[in-house]
Amino acid sequence: MSAQQPTAVVEVTAQDLQGPGVVFCPNPKMALWSSHPKVYVDLSHDGEGKCPYCGTVYRLKAGEKIAHGH
């Protein structure tokens, strides 16, 4: 029987966004920042997104708003 590793959840602010509603994973704060290729995770639909490689969930902090482009 194998223990399932808990999913990491990273709360981000609007200032952490790399563009309109996106963050990248792995992020610089991760201990193993080079553990997989850099991918952009889209948070613009419901304020949450999941990395397809490591499963880290990125969630916009409560009260934060995504600034939409022009």
PyMOL Python script that loads the backbone (N, CA, C, O; Angstrom):
from pymol import cmd

cmd.read_pdbstr("""\
ATOM      1  N   MET A   1       0.847  -1.178   0.000  1.00  0.00           N
ATOM      2  CA  MET A   1       0.000   0.000   0.000  1.00  0.00           C
ATOM      3  C   MET A   1       0.892   1.241   0.000  1.00  0.00           C
ATOM      4  O   MET A   1       1.742   1.388   0.878  1.00  0.00           O
ATOM      5  N   SER A   2       0.710   2.123  -0.963  1.00  0.00           N
ATOM      6  CA  SER A   2       1.550   3.317  -1.045  1.00  0.00           C
ATOM      7  C   SER A   2       0.794   4.531  -0.532  1.00  0.00           C
ATOM      8  O   SER A   2      -0.408   4.683  -0.751  1.00  0.00           O
ATOM      9  N   ALA A   3       1.535   5.389   0.154  1.00  0.00           N
ATOM     10  CA  ALA A   3       0.934   6.621   0.662  1.00  0.00           C
ATOM     11  C   ALA A   3       0.914   7.646  -0.464  1.00  0.00           C
ATOM     12  O   ALA A   3       1.905   7.837  -1.168  1.00  0.00           O
ATOM     13  N   GLN A   4      -0.226   8.298  -0.620  1.00  0.00           N
ATOM     14  CA  GLN A   4      -0.331   9.312  -1.654  1.00  0.00           C
ATOM     15  C   GLN A   4       0.204  10.629  -1.108  1.00  0.00           C
ATOM     16  O   GLN A   4      -0.164  11.055  -0.013  1.00  0.00           O
ATOM     17  N   GLN A   5       1.075  11.268  -1.880  1.00  0.00           N
ATOM     18  CA  GLN A   5       1.666  12.527  -1.457  1.00  0.00           C
ATOM     19  C   GLN A   5       0.614  13.625  -1.591  1.00  0.00           C
ATOM     20  O   GLN A   5      -0.080  13.695  -2.605  1.00  0.00           O
ATOM     21  N   PRO A   6       0.490  14.491  -0.567  1.00  0.00           N
ATOM     22  CA  PRO A   6      -0.518  15.551  -0.653  1.00  0.00           C
ATOM     23  C   PRO A   6      -0.185  16.549  -1.760  1.00  0.00           C
ATOM     24  O   PRO A   6       0.984  16.796  -2.058  1.00  0.00           O
ATOM     25  N   THR A   7      -1.212  17.109  -2.354  1.00  0.00           N
ATOM     26  CA  THR A   7      -1.037  18.093  -3.408  1.00  0.00           C
ATOM     27  C   THR A   7      -0.611  19.416  -2.791  1.00  0.00           C
ATOM     28  O   THR A   7      -1.213  19.883  -1.824  1.00  0.00           O
ATOM     29  N   ALA A   8       0.431  20.017  -3.354  1.00  0.00           N
ATOM     30  CA  ALA A   8       0.883  21.320  -2.882  1.00  0.00           C
ATOM     31  C   ALA A   8      -0.057  22.386  -3.424  1.00  0.00           C
ATOM     32  O   ALA A   8      -0.466  22.339  -4.584  1.00  0.00           O
ATOM     33  N   VAL A   9      -0.395  23.351  -2.569  1.00  0.00           N
ATOM     34  CA  VAL A   9      -1.222  24.471  -2.978  1.00  0.00           C
ATOM     35  C   VAL A   9      -0.424  25.743  -2.732  1.00  0.00           C
ATOM     36  O   VAL A   9       0.058  25.982  -1.625  1.00  0.00           O
ATOM     37  N   VAL A  10      -0.288  26.558  -3.775  1.00  0.00           N
ATOM     38  CA  VAL A  10       0.442  27.812  -3.679  1.00  0.00           C
ATOM     39  C   VAL A  10      -0.549  28.941  -3.894  1.00  0.00           C
ATOM     40  O   VAL A  10      -1.152  29.054  -4.962  1.00  0.00           O
ATOM     41  N   GLU A  11      -0.717  29.780  -2.871  1.00  0.00           N
ATOM     42  CA  GLU A  11      -1.578  30.947  -3.025  1.00  0.00           C
ATOM     43  C   GLU A  11      -0.749  32.083  -3.596  1.00  0.00           C
ATOM     44  O   GLU A  11       0.350  32.359  -3.115  1.00  0.00           O
ATOM     45  N   VAL A  12      -1.271  32.739  -4.616  1.00  0.00           N
ATOM     46  CA  VAL A  12      -0.550  33.810  -5.281  1.00  0.00           C
ATOM     47  C   VAL A  12      -1.349  35.109  -5.221  1.00  0.00           C
ATOM     48  O   VAL A  12      -2.574  35.098  -5.093  1.00  0.00           O
ATOM     49  N   THR A  13      -0.635  36.219  -5.317  1.00  0.00           N
ATOM     50  CA  THR A  13      -1.281  37.525  -5.376  1.00  0.00           C
ATOM     51  C   THR A  13      -1.268  38.008  -6.823  1.00  0.00           C
ATOM     52  O   THR A  13      -0.617  37.408  -7.678  1.00  0.00           O
ATOM     53  N   ALA A  14      -1.977  39.077  -7.089  1.00  0.00           N
ATOM     54  CA  ALA A  14      -1.995  39.641  -8.439  1.00  0.00           C
ATOM     55  C   ALA A  14      -0.587  40.046  -8.866  1.00  0.00           C
ATOM     56  O   ALA A  14      -0.275  40.004 -10.056  1.00  0.00           O
ATOM     57  N   GLN A  15       0.267  40.437  -7.925  1.00  0.00           N
ATOM     58  CA  GLN A  15       1.644  40.829  -8.244  1.00  0.00           C
ATOM     59  C   GLN A  15       2.498  39.632  -8.670  1.00  0.00           C
ATOM     60  O   GLN A  15       3.506  39.814  -9.353  1.00  0.00           O
ATOM     61  N   ASP A  16       2.118  38.428  -8.284  1.00  0.00           N
ATOM     62  CA  ASP A  16       2.874  37.227  -8.647  1.00  0.00           C
ATOM     63  C   ASP A  16       2.600  36.780 -10.081  1.00  0.00           C
ATOM     64  O   ASP A  16       3.344  35.964 -10.626  1.00  0.00           O
ATOM     65  N   LEU A  17       1.554  37.299 -10.687  1.00  0.00           N
ATOM     66  CA  LEU A  17       1.174  36.868 -12.035  1.00  0.00           C
ATOM     67  C   LEU A  17       2.210  37.313 -13.055  1.00  0.00           C
ATOM     68  O   LEU A  17       2.740  38.421 -12.972  1.00  0.00           O
ATOM     69  N   GLN A  18       2.497  36.442 -14.020  1.00  0.00           N
ATOM     70  CA  GLN A  18       3.497  36.700 -15.048  1.00  0.00           C
ATOM     71  C   GLN A  18       2.883  37.349 -16.282  1.00  0.00           C
ATOM     72  O   GLN A  18       3.605  37.751 -17.195  1.00  0.00           O
ATOM     73  N   GLY A  19       1.607  37.450 -16.317  1.00  0.00           N
ATOM     74  CA  GLY A  19       0.857  38.028 -17.426  1.00  0.00           C
ATOM     75  C   GLY A  19      -0.586  38.051 -16.979  1.00  0.00           C
ATOM     76  O   GLY A  19      -0.860  37.814 -15.802  1.00  0.00           O
ATOM     77  N   PRO A  20      -1.519  38.328 -17.871  1.00  0.00           N
ATOM     78  CA  PRO A  20      -2.920  38.368 -17.456  1.00  0.00           C
ATOM     79  C   PRO A  20      -3.423  36.987 -17.031  1.00  0.00           C
ATOM     80  O   PRO A  20      -3.861  36.193 -17.864  1.00  0.00           O
ATOM     81  N   GLY A  21      -3.356  36.717 -15.745  1.00  0.00           N
ATOM     82  CA  GLY A  21      -3.920  35.478 -15.210  1.00  0.00           C
ATOM     83  C   GLY A  21      -3.045  34.254 -15.294  1.00  0.00           C
ATOM     84  O   GLY A  21      -3.565  33.140 -15.224  1.00  0.00           O
ATOM     85  N   VAL A  22      -1.725  34.401 -15.443  1.00  0.00           N
ATOM     86  CA  VAL A  22      -0.863  33.227 -15.523  1.00  0.00           C
ATOM     87  C   VAL A  22       0.309  33.311 -14.543  1.00  0.00           C
ATOM     88  O   VAL A  22       0.823  34.390 -14.248  1.00  0.00           O
ATOM     89  N   VAL A  23       0.710  32.152 -14.055  1.00  0.00           N
ATOM     90  CA  VAL A  23       1.922  31.997 -13.246  1.00  0.00           C
ATOM     91  C   VAL A  23       2.731  30.894 -13.907  1.00  0.00           C
ATOM     92  O   VAL A  23       2.210  30.163 -14.749  1.00  0.00           O
ATOM     93  N   PHE A  24       4.001  30.766 -13.532  1.00  0.00           N
ATOM     94  CA  PHE A  24       4.757  29.654 -14.087  1.00  0.00           C
ATOM     95  C   PHE A  24       5.171  28.674 -13.000  1.00  0.00           C
ATOM     96  O   PHE A  24       5.338  29.034 -11.835  1.00  0.00           O
ATOM     97  N   CYS A  25       5.329  27.436 -13.418  1.00  0.00           N
ATOM     98  CA  CYS A  25       5.727  26.353 -12.531  1.00  0.00           C
ATOM     99  C   CYS A  25       6.834  25.592 -13.243  1.00  0.00           C
ATOM    100  O   CYS A  25       6.733  25.380 -14.451  1.00  0.00           O
ATOM    101  N   PRO A  26       7.875  25.176 -12.555  1.00  0.00           N
ATOM    102  CA  PRO A  26       8.110  25.412 -11.131  1.00  0.00           C
ATOM    103  C   PRO A  26       8.415  26.885 -10.870  1.00  0.00           C
ATOM    104  O   PRO A  26       8.953  27.587 -11.726  1.00  0.00           O
ATOM    105  N   ASN A  27       8.059  27.335  -9.665  1.00  0.00           N
ATOM    106  CA  ASN A  27       8.309  28.732  -9.325  1.00  0.00           C
ATOM    107  C   ASN A  27       9.632  28.845  -8.575  1.00  0.00           C
ATOM    108  O   ASN A  27      10.115  27.848  -8.038  1.00  0.00           O
ATOM    109  N   PRO A  28      10.226  30.028  -8.527  1.00  0.00           N
ATOM    110  CA  PRO A  28      11.555  30.193  -7.919  1.00  0.00           C
ATOM    111  C   PRO A  28      11.634  29.816  -6.430  1.00  0.00           C
ATOM    112  O   PRO A  28      12.722  29.558  -5.916  1.00  0.00           O
ATOM    113  N   LYS A  29      10.504  29.784  -5.749  1.00  0.00           N
ATOM    114  CA  LYS A  29      10.510  29.447  -4.321  1.00  0.00           C
ATOM    115  C   LYS A  29      10.540  27.943  -4.067  1.00  0.00           C
ATOM    116  O   LYS A  29      10.741  27.516  -2.930  1.00  0.00           O
ATOM    117  N   MET A  30      10.346  27.145  -5.097  1.00  0.00           N
ATOM    118  CA  MET A  30      10.337  25.688  -4.933  1.00  0.00           C
ATOM    119  C   MET A  30      11.753  25.172  -4.699  1.00  0.00           C
ATOM    120  O   MET A  30      12.703  25.623  -5.338  1.00  0.00           O
ATOM    121  N   ALA A  31      11.881  24.225  -3.777  1.00  0.00           N
ATOM    122  CA  ALA A  31      13.190  23.660  -3.463  1.00  0.00           C
ATOM    123  C   ALA A  31      13.807  22.989  -4.695  1.00  0.00           C
ATOM    124  O   ALA A  31      15.006  23.111  -4.945  1.00  0.00           O
ATOM    125  N   LEU A  32      12.991  22.297  -5.439  1.00  0.00           N
ATOM    126  CA  LEU A  32      13.476  21.630  -6.649  1.00  0.00           C
ATOM    127  C   LEU A  32      12.964  22.385  -7.862  1.00  0.00           C
ATOM    128  O   LEU A  32      12.187  21.853  -8.656  1.00  0.00           O
ATOM    129  N   TRP A  33      13.403  23.628  -8.000  1.00  0.00           N
ATOM    130  CA  TRP A  33      12.875  24.513  -9.040  1.00  0.00           C
ATOM    131  C   TRP A  33      13.139  24.018 -10.450  1.00  0.00           C
ATOM    132  O   TRP A  33      12.471  24.450 -11.390  1.00  0.00           O
ATOM    133  N   SER A  34      14.095  23.126 -10.614  1.00  0.00           N
ATOM    134  CA  SER A  34      14.389  22.631 -11.960  1.00  0.00           C
ATOM    135  C   SER A  34      13.900  21.196 -12.163  1.00  0.00           C
ATOM    136  O   SER A  34      14.445  20.469 -12.993  1.00  0.00           O
ATOM    137  N   SER A  35      12.891  20.792 -11.422  1.00  0.00           N
ATOM    138  CA  SER A  35      12.442  19.407 -11.475  1.00  0.00           C
ATOM    139  C   SER A  35      11.631  19.052 -12.721  1.00  0.00           C
ATOM    140  O   SER A  35      11.459  17.869 -13.015  1.00  0.00           O
ATOM    141  N   HIS A  36      11.131  20.040 -13.456  1.00  0.00           N
ATOM    142  CA  HIS A  36      10.431  19.779 -14.715  1.00  0.00           C
ATOM    143  C   HIS A  36      10.494  21.034 -15.581  1.00  0.00           C
ATOM    144  O   HIS A  36      10.851  22.105 -15.089  1.00  0.00           O
ATOM    145  N   PRO A  37      10.153  20.916 -16.860  1.00  0.00           N
ATOM    146  CA  PRO A  37      10.195  22.098 -17.734  1.00  0.00           C
ATOM    147  C   PRO A  37       9.254  23.193 -17.234  1.00  0.00           C
ATOM    148  O   PRO A  37       8.231  22.914 -16.608  1.00  0.00           O
ATOM    149  N   LYS A  38       9.615  24.427 -17.519  1.00  0.00           N
ATOM    150  CA  LYS A  38       8.788  25.562 -17.118  1.00  0.00           C
ATOM    151  C   LYS A  38       7.504  25.573 -17.949  1.00  0.00           C
ATOM    152  O   LYS A  38       7.542  25.514 -19.178  1.00  0.00           O
ATOM    153  N   VAL A  39       6.372  25.649 -17.258  1.00  0.00           N
ATOM    154  CA  VAL A  39       5.079  25.737 -17.919  1.00  0.00           C
ATOM    155  C   VAL A  39       4.287  26.886 -17.309  1.00  0.00           C
ATOM    156  O   VAL A  39       4.476  27.236 -16.144  1.00  0.00           O
ATOM    157  N   TYR A  40       3.413  27.457 -18.099  1.00  0.00           N
ATOM    158  CA  TYR A  40       2.540  28.517 -17.612  1.00  0.00           C
ATOM    159  C   TYR A  40       1.205  27.909 -17.208  1.00  0.00           C
ATOM    160  O   TYR A  40       0.629  27.102 -17.937  1.00  0.00           O
ATOM    161  N   VAL A  41       0.726  28.306 -16.043  1.00  0.00           N
ATOM    162  CA  VAL A  41      -0.530  27.799 -15.496  1.00  0.00           C
ATOM    163  C   VAL A  41      -1.537  28.946 -15.533  1.00  0.00           C
ATOM    164  O   VAL A  41      -1.301  30.005 -14.951  1.00  0.00           O
ATOM    165  N   ASP A  42      -2.648  28.734 -16.211  1.00  0.00           N
ATOM    166  CA  ASP A  42      -3.668  29.760 -16.406  1.00  0.00           C
ATOM    167  C   ASP A  42      -4.627  29.798 -15.217  1.00  0.00           C
ATOM    168  O   ASP A  42      -5.257  28.794 -14.884  1.00  0.00           O
ATOM    169  N   LEU A  43      -4.730  30.964 -14.585  1.00  0.00           N
ATOM    170  CA  LEU A  43      -5.642  31.143 -13.448  1.00  0.00           C
ATOM    171  C   LEU A  43      -6.831  32.017 -13.825  1.00  0.00           C
ATOM    172  O   LEU A  43      -7.661  32.320 -12.968  1.00  0.00           O
ATOM    173  N   SER A  44      -6.932  32.425 -15.073  1.00  0.00           N
ATOM    174  CA  SER A  44      -7.914  33.435 -15.456  1.00  0.00           C
ATOM    175  C   SER A  44      -9.367  32.955 -15.463  1.00  0.00           C
ATOM    176  O   SER A  44     -10.274  33.787 -15.432  1.00  0.00           O
ATOM    177  N   HIS A  45      -9.618  31.658 -15.502  1.00  0.00           N
ATOM    178  CA  HIS A  45     -11.001  31.191 -15.599  1.00  0.00           C
ATOM    179  C   HIS A  45     -11.704  31.144 -14.246  1.00  0.00           C
ATOM    180  O   HIS A  45     -12.812  31.662 -14.107  1.00  0.00           O
ATOM    181  N   ASP A  46     -11.085  30.543 -13.268  1.00  0.00           N
ATOM    182  CA  ASP A  46     -11.740  30.469 -11.958  1.00  0.00           C
ATOM    183  C   ASP A  46     -10.797  30.787 -10.807  1.00  0.00           C
ATOM    184  O   ASP A  46     -11.084  30.462  -9.655  1.00  0.00           O
ATOM    185  N   GLY A  47      -9.664  31.429 -11.122  1.00  0.00           N
ATOM    186  CA  GLY A  47      -8.722  31.818 -10.063  1.00  0.00           C
ATOM    187  C   GLY A  47      -7.869  30.677  -9.556  1.00  0.00           C
ATOM    188  O   GLY A  47      -7.210  30.803  -8.524  1.00  0.00           O
ATOM    189  N   GLU A  48      -7.874  29.549 -10.280  1.00  0.00           N
ATOM    190  CA  GLU A  48      -7.105  28.386  -9.857  1.00  0.00           C
ATOM    191  C   GLU A  48      -6.651  27.608 -11.080  1.00  0.00           C
ATOM    192  O   GLU A  48      -7.349  27.548 -12.093  1.00  0.00           O
ATOM    193  N   GLY A  49      -5.457  27.008 -10.967  1.00  0.00           N
ATOM    194  CA  GLY A  49      -4.939  26.175 -12.046  1.00  0.00           C
ATOM    195  C   GLY A  49      -3.977  25.148 -11.481  1.00  0.00           C
ATOM    196  O   GLY A  49      -3.454  25.312 -10.379  1.00  0.00           O
ATOM    197  N   LYS A  50      -3.745  24.084 -12.243  1.00  0.00           N
ATOM    198  CA  LYS A  50      -2.908  22.977 -11.778  1.00  0.00           C
ATOM    199  C   LYS A  50      -1.800  22.696 -12.776  1.00  0.00           C
ATOM    200  O   LYS A  50      -2.032  22.652 -13.984  1.00  0.00           O
ATOM    201  N   CYS A  51      -0.584  22.505 -12.254  1.00  0.00           N
ATOM    202  CA  CYS A  51       0.553  22.163 -13.099  1.00  0.00           C
ATOM    203  C   CYS A  51       0.375  20.742 -13.638  1.00  0.00           C
ATOM    204  O   CYS A  51       0.120  19.818 -12.865  1.00  0.00           O
ATOM    205  N   PRO A  52       0.506  20.558 -14.959  1.00  0.00           N
ATOM    206  CA  PRO A  52       0.351  19.218 -15.526  1.00  0.00           C
ATOM    207  C   PRO A  52       1.501  18.274 -15.191  1.00  0.00           C
ATOM    208  O   PRO A  52       1.350  17.058 -15.314  1.00  0.00           O
ATOM    209  N   TYR A  53       2.644  18.805 -14.773  1.00  0.00           N
ATOM    210  CA  TYR A  53       3.794  17.957 -14.456  1.00  0.00           C
ATOM    211  C   TYR A  53       3.797  17.485 -13.004  1.00  0.00           C
ATOM    212  O   TYR A  53       3.843  16.284 -12.739  1.00  0.00           O
ATOM    213  N   CYS A  54       3.748  18.437 -12.061  1.00  0.00           N
ATOM    214  CA  CYS A  54       3.919  18.057 -10.654  1.00  0.00           C
ATOM    215  C   CYS A  54       2.620  18.092  -9.848  1.00  0.00           C
ATOM    216  O   CYS A  54       2.593  17.646  -8.701  1.00  0.00           O
ATOM    217  N   GLY A  55       1.548  18.616 -10.438  1.00  0.00           N
ATOM    218  CA  GLY A  55       0.266  18.637  -9.753  1.00  0.00           C
ATOM    219  C   GLY A  55       0.081  19.783  -8.768  1.00  0.00           C
ATOM    220  O   GLY A  55      -0.947  19.856  -8.096  1.00  0.00           O
ATOM    221  N   THR A  56       1.063  20.683  -8.672  1.00  0.00           N
ATOM    222  CA  THR A  56       0.925  21.822  -7.770  1.00  0.00           C
ATOM    223  C   THR A  56      -0.263  22.663  -8.210  1.00  0.00           C
ATOM    224  O   THR A  56      -0.410  22.981  -9.390  1.00  0.00           O
ATOM    225  N   VAL A  57      -1.106  23.018  -7.249  1.00  0.00           N
ATOM    226  CA  VAL A  57      -2.267  23.854  -7.523  1.00  0.00           C
ATOM    227  C   VAL A  57      -1.903  25.291  -7.186  1.00  0.00           C
ATOM    228  O   VAL A  57      -1.405  25.575  -6.097  1.00  0.00           O
ATOM    229  N   TYR A  58      -2.151  26.191  -8.124  1.00  0.00           N
ATOM    230  CA  TYR A  58      -1.936  27.617  -7.912  1.00  0.00           C
ATOM    231  C   TYR A  58      -3.302  28.257  -7.771  1.00  0.00           C
ATOM    232  O   TYR A  58      -4.185  28.062  -8.606  1.00  0.00           O
ATOM    233  N   ARG A  59      -3.469  29.033  -6.692  1.00  0.00           N
ATOM    234  CA  ARG A  59      -4.767  29.628  -6.386  1.00  0.00           C
ATOM    235  C   ARG A  59      -4.577  31.105  -6.076  1.00  0.00           C
ATOM    236  O   ARG A  59      -3.689  31.479  -5.311  1.00  0.00           O
ATOM    237  N   LEU A  60      -5.408  31.931  -6.668  1.00  0.00           N
ATOM    238  CA  LEU A  60      -5.384  33.360  -6.389  1.00  0.00           C
ATOM    239  C   LEU A  60      -5.914  33.589  -4.983  1.00  0.00           C
ATOM    240  O   LEU A  60      -6.974  33.076  -4.626  1.00  0.00           O
ATOM    241  N   LYS A  61      -5.179  34.359  -4.180  1.00  0.00           N
ATOM    242  CA  LYS A  61      -5.603  34.641  -2.802  1.00  0.00           C
ATOM    243  C   LYS A  61      -6.960  35.336  -2.797  1.00  0.00           C
ATOM    244  O   LYS A  61      -7.305  36.069  -3.725  1.00  0.00           O
ATOM    245  N   ALA A  62      -7.709  35.094  -1.750  1.00  0.00           N
ATOM    246  CA  ALA A  62      -9.032  35.701  -1.603  1.00  0.00           C
ATOM    247  C   ALA A  62      -8.925  37.215  -1.684  1.00  0.00           C
ATOM    248  O   ALA A  62      -8.057  37.818  -1.052  1.00  0.00           O
ATOM    249  N   GLY A  63      -9.797  37.819  -2.452  1.00  0.00           N
ATOM    250  CA  GLY A  63      -9.812  39.273  -2.590  1.00  0.00           C
ATOM    251  C   GLY A  63      -8.931  39.810  -3.692  1.00  0.00           C
ATOM    252  O   GLY A  63      -9.056  40.978  -4.060  1.00  0.00           O
ATOM    253  N   GLU A  64      -8.036  38.985  -4.235  1.00  0.00           N
ATOM    254  CA  GLU A  64      -7.151  39.427  -5.322  1.00  0.00           C
ATOM    255  C   GLU A  64      -7.907  39.378  -6.642  1.00  0.00           C
ATOM    256  O   GLU A  64      -8.737  38.497  -6.866  1.00  0.00           O
ATOM    257  N   LYS A  65      -7.613  40.323  -7.497  1.00  0.00           N
ATOM    258  CA  LYS A  65      -8.255  40.399  -8.809  1.00  0.00           C
ATOM    259  C   LYS A  65      -7.210  40.285  -9.903  1.00  0.00           C
ATOM    260  O   LYS A  65      -6.096  40.791  -9.770  1.00  0.00           O
ATOM    261  N   ILE A  66      -7.581  39.619 -10.983  1.00  0.00           N
ATOM    262  CA  ILE A  66      -6.709  39.512 -12.149  1.00  0.00           C
ATOM    263  C   ILE A  66      -6.969  40.733 -13.022  1.00  0.00           C
ATOM    264  O   ILE A  66      -8.101  40.998 -13.427  1.00  0.00           O
ATOM    265  N   ALA A  67      -5.901  41.468 -13.303  1.00  0.00           N
ATOM    266  CA  ALA A  67      -6.006  42.629 -14.189  1.00  0.00           C
ATOM    267  C   ALA A  67      -6.032  42.126 -15.621  1.00  0.00           C
ATOM    268  O   ALA A  67      -5.064  41.531 -16.095  1.00  0.00           O
ATOM    269  N   HIS A  68      -7.122  42.362 -16.299  1.00  0.00           N
ATOM    270  CA  HIS A  68      -7.244  41.912 -17.688  1.00  0.00           C
ATOM    271  C   HIS A  68      -6.642  42.933 -18.630  1.00  0.00           C
ATOM    272  O   HIS A  68      -6.664  44.135 -18.364  1.00  0.00           O
ATOM    273  N   GLY A  69      -6.107  42.443 -19.733  1.00  0.00           N
ATOM    274  CA  GLY A  69      -5.444  43.294 -20.717  1.00  0.00           C
ATOM    275  C   GLY A  69      -6.382  44.328 -21.321  1.00  0.00           C
ATOM    276  O   GLY A  69      -7.559  44.408 -20.970  1.00  0.00           O
ATOM    277  N   HIS A  70      -5.850  45.090 -22.207  1.00  0.00           N
ATOM    278  CA  HIS A  70      -6.523  46.226 -22.833  1.00  0.00           C
ATOM    279  C   HIS A  70      -7.918  45.896 -23.252  1.00  0.00           C
ATOM    280  O   HIS A  70      -8.618  46.751 -23.795  1.00  0.00           O
TER     281      HIS A  70
END
""", "prot")
cmd.dss("prot")
cmd.show_as("cartoon", "prot")
cmd.util.cbc("prot")
cmd.orient("prot")
